[in-house]
Amino acid sequence: MQSIFKMFLVAALASATIASGEVVSQSRAIVVMQPKDLPEGAQAEGQSMELHALSNGKTYLYIEQQQLSRLVILDVTEPARITQVAIAKLDIPVAFDFARPLGDSAVLVCFRDRKGSAVLDLRKPKEPTLSPASTLLQGTHTQEIGAGGFLMLNGFEVGIDGAVQDYRIVDSANPQVPRLLDTVEKVQQKLINEETGTTFLLGANGLTIVRQPQVEDQHRSESSFTN
């Protein structure tokens, strides 16, 4: 009897985190949050994005929107409760891509016009600053060298042409009749938060988030147990 009650409670909590306007799969294992379901800053087209874990347990998503010369900062710690933390203005004339973390409080970015790199300082997560990279970090692309280093390249990785793609989100709960949940057009970048099972798609109309409430509940339970 107690196990049945626990199952009912978990199901109730999962359903409570699904807003009425969101697109939900038949099994309720997948929830699609479209740009209109997110804070206003996430509803504009972006060029690149980066997940950053803070020391206090929170996770921020940084979205670079070059046409607006700004970084939108979202708190995505709880995928069901995405909030806008801040908007940082950027005085740069060209879009960039997040290349890789530099320690725990900085990210190397590479400009798309092939004119080098810069460092995004995240010591103040809500007030990031961009500064030119040293001459040792000038390039337009990076490649991994094990866990302790990387290569800087002048040019793009072989096989990468910068083409954007459309992503179709499909509900396969009924294998005989798969159902299209949503199409995200002209996706610039995809990121996955493995802890919560959340997929972030940066498309032409802004940010789309694909949630997995069951994975979120499991992560929440594990976090509560360890704390």
C-alpha positions as CSV (number, residue, x, y, z in Angstrom):
1,M,0.0,0.0,0.0
2,Q,2.8,2.3,0.9
3,S,4.6,1.7,-2.4
4,I,1.4,2.5,-4.3
5,F,1.1,5.8,-2.5
6,K,4.8,6.6,-3.3
7,M,4.2,5.9,-7.0
8,F,1.1,8.1,-6.9
9,L,3.0,10.9,-5.2
10,V,5.8,10.8,-7.7
11,A,3.4,10.9,-10.6
12,A,1.5,13.8,-9.0
13,L,4.8,15.8,-8.5
14,A,5.8,15.1,-12.1
15,S,2.5,16.3,-13.5
16,A,2.6,19.4,-11.3
17,T,5.8,20.5,-13.1
18,I,4.1,20.4,-16.5
19,A,2.5,23.7,-17.5
20,S,-0.7,23.7,-19.4
21,G,0.7,25.2,-22.6
22,E,3.6,22.8,-23.0
23,V,3.7,20.0,-25.5
24,V,3.7,16.6,-23.8
25,S,4.4,13.1,-25.1
26,Q,1.7,10.4,-24.7
27,S,3.7,8.7,-21.9
28,R,4.4,12.1,-20.3
29,A,8.1,11.2,-20.4
30,I,9.0,14.1,-22.7
31,V,7.9,17.7,-22.3
32,V,8.7,20.4,-24.9
33,M,9.0,24.0,-23.8
34,Q,8.8,26.2,-26.8
35,P,10.2,29.8,-26.9
36,K,6.8,31.2,-25.9
37,D,6.9,29.2,-22.7
38,L,10.2,30.7,-21.6
39,P,11.3,34.1,-20.4
40,E,11.3,36.9,-22.9
41,G,15.1,37.0,-23.3
42,A,15.0,33.4,-24.6
43,Q,12.5,34.2,-27.4
44,A,15.0,35.9,-29.7
45,E,17.3,34.2,-32.1
46,G,20.7,33.4,-30.7
47,Q,24.1,32.4,-32.2
48,S,25.6,30.2,-29.5
49,M,25.1,29.1,-25.9
50,E,26.9,27.5,-22.9
51,L,26.0,25.7,-19.7
52,H,27.9,26.8,-16.6
53,A,27.7,25.1,-13.2
54,L,28.1,27.4,-10.2
55,S,29.7,26.5,-6.9
56,N,26.3,26.9,-5.1
57,G,24.7,24.1,-7.1
58,K,22.9,26.3,-9.6
59,T,23.3,25.9,-13.4
60,Y,23.2,28.9,-15.7
61,L,22.7,28.9,-19.5
62,Y,24.3,31.8,-21.4
63,I,22.8,32.6,-24.8
64,E,24.8,34.9,-27.1
65,Q,22.5,37.1,-29.2
66,Q,24.9,39.0,-31.4
67,Q,22.3,40.9,-33.3
68,L,21.2,42.4,-30.0
69,S,24.8,42.6,-28.7
70,R,24.0,40.8,-25.5
71,L,24.2,37.7,-23.4
72,V,21.0,36.4,-21.9
73,I,21.5,34.5,-18.7
74,L,19.0,31.9,-17.6
75,D,18.8,29.8,-14.4
76,V,18.1,26.3,-15.7
77,T,18.8,24.5,-12.4
78,E,15.1,23.4,-12.3
79,P,14.1,22.7,-15.9
80,A,10.4,23.1,-15.0
81,R,11.1,26.6,-13.6
82,I,13.4,28.4,-16.0
83,T,14.0,32.0,-14.9
84,Q,15.9,34.9,-16.4
85,V,18.7,36.0,-14.2
86,A,20.2,38.9,-16.2
87,I,21.0,40.4,-19.6
88,A,24.6,41.5,-20.2
89,K,25.5,43.9,-22.9
90,L,28.4,43.1,-25.2
91,D,30.3,45.7,-27.2
92,I,31.4,43.5,-30.0
93,P,30.7,43.7,-33.7
94,V,30.6,40.0,-34.6
95,A,29.1,36.7,-33.3
96,F,31.2,34.1,-31.5
97,D,31.0,30.5,-30.4
98,F,31.7,29.2,-27.0
99,A,34.8,27.1,-27.4
100,R,35.7,25.5,-24.0
101,P,35.9,26.2,-20.3
102,L,39.1,27.7,-18.9
103,G,39.0,26.5,-15.3
104,D,35.9,27.0,-13.2
105,S,35.1,30.7,-13.9
106,A,36.0,31.5,-17.5
107,V,35.2,30.3,-21.0
108,L,37.2,30.7,-24.2
109,V,35.1,32.1,-27.1
110,C,36.1,32.1,-30.8
111,F,34.8,34.8,-33.2
112,R,33.0,33.7,-36.3
113,D,34.9,36.1,-38.6
114,R,38.1,34.2,-38.0
115,K,39.7,37.1,-36.2
116,G,40.8,35.3,-33.1
117,S,39.4,34.6,-29.6
118,A,38.4,36.2,-26.3
119,V,37.9,35.1,-22.7
120,L,34.5,35.4,-21.0
121,D,35.1,36.0,-17.3
122,L,32.4,34.4,-15.2
123,R,33.7,35.1,-11.7
124,K,30.6,37.3,-11.4
125,P,28.1,34.9,-13.1
126,K,25.4,37.6,-13.4
127,E,27.9,40.2,-14.7
128,P,30.2,38.4,-17.2
129,T,32.9,40.4,-19.0
130,L,34.6,39.8,-22.3
131,S,38.3,40.6,-22.7
132,P,40.8,39.8,-25.5
133,A,42.6,36.5,-25.2
134,S,46.4,36.3,-24.9
135,T,48.4,35.7,-28.0
136,L,48.7,32.0,-26.9
137,L,44.9,31.6,-27.3
138,Q,44.4,33.2,-30.8
139,G,42.5,30.9,-33.2
140,T,39.0,30.1,-34.5
141,H,38.5,26.5,-33.4
142,T,39.8,24.1,-30.7
143,Q,40.5,20.4,-30.5
144,E,40.9,18.3,-27.4
145,I,44.2,16.9,-26.3
146,G,43.3,14.5,-23.5
147,A,42.0,16.0,-20.2
148,G,44.7,18.6,-19.8
149,G,45.1,20.6,-23.0
150,F,43.8,21.5,-26.4
151,L,44.8,22.7,-29.9
152,M,44.0,26.1,-31.3
153,L,43.3,26.1,-35.0
154,N,43.0,28.9,-37.5
155,G,40.0,27.7,-39.4
156,F,37.2,25.3,-38.8
157,E,37.3,21.6,-37.9
158,V,37.3,19.3,-40.9
159,G,33.8,18.4,-41.8
160,I,32.1,21.3,-40.1
161,D,30.6,23.8,-42.6
162,G,28.5,25.8,-40.2
163,A,25.2,24.7,-41.8
164,V,22.1,24.9,-39.5
165,Q,19.5,22.0,-39.4
166,D,15.9,21.5,-38.5
167,Y,15.2,19.2,-35.5
168,R,12.0,17.1,-35.2
169,I,11.0,16.1,-31.7
170,V,9.1,12.8,-32.0
171,D,7.0,10.9,-29.4
172,S,7.7,7.2,-29.9
173,A,5.6,5.9,-27.0
174,N,3.5,4.1,-29.6
175,P,6.1,2.6,-32.0
176,Q,3.5,1.8,-34.6
177,V,2.3,5.4,-34.7
178,P,5.1,7.9,-33.9
179,R,3.8,11.4,-33.2
180,L,5.5,14.7,-34.1
181,L,5.6,16.9,-31.1
182,D,7.4,19.9,-32.5
183,T,9.8,21.0,-35.2
184,V,12.6,23.4,-34.2
185,E,13.8,25.2,-37.3
186,K,17.4,26.3,-38.2
187,V,19.1,25.0,-35.0
188,Q,22.4,26.7,-34.4
189,Q,23.4,24.6,-31.5
190,K,22.3,21.8,-29.2
191,L,23.3,21.3,-25.6
192,I,22.4,18.5,-23.1
193,N,22.5,18.7,-19.3
194,E,23.2,15.0,-18.5
195,E,22.2,15.5,-14.8
196,T,18.6,16.5,-15.6
197,G,18.3,14.9,-19.0
198,T,17.4,18.3,-20.5
199,T,18.1,19.2,-24.2
200,F,18.5,22.8,-25.2
201,L,18.0,23.7,-28.9
202,L,18.9,27.2,-30.1
203,G,16.8,27.8,-33.2
204,A,15.6,30.6,-35.4
205,N,12.7,31.5,-33.1
206,G,14.7,31.3,-29.9
207,L,15.4,28.6,-27.3
208,T,13.4,25.3,-27.2
209,I,13.8,23.0,-24.2
210,V,13.1,19.3,-24.2
211,R,12.6,18.0,-20.7
212,Q,12.5,14.5,-19.1
213,P,10.5,14.9,-15.9
214,Q,11.3,11.4,-14.7
215,V,15.1,12.1,-15.0
216,E,14.6,15.4,-13.2
217,D,12.8,13.7,-10.3
218,Q,15.6,11.1,-10.1
219,H,18.2,13.7,-10.0
220,R,16.3,15.7,-7.4
221,S,16.0,12.7,-5.2
222,E,19.7,11.8,-5.5
223,S,20.7,15.4,-4.8
224,S,18.5,15.4,-1.7
225,F,20.0,12.1,-0.5
226,T,23.6,13.3,-0.9
227,N,22.9,16.6,0.8
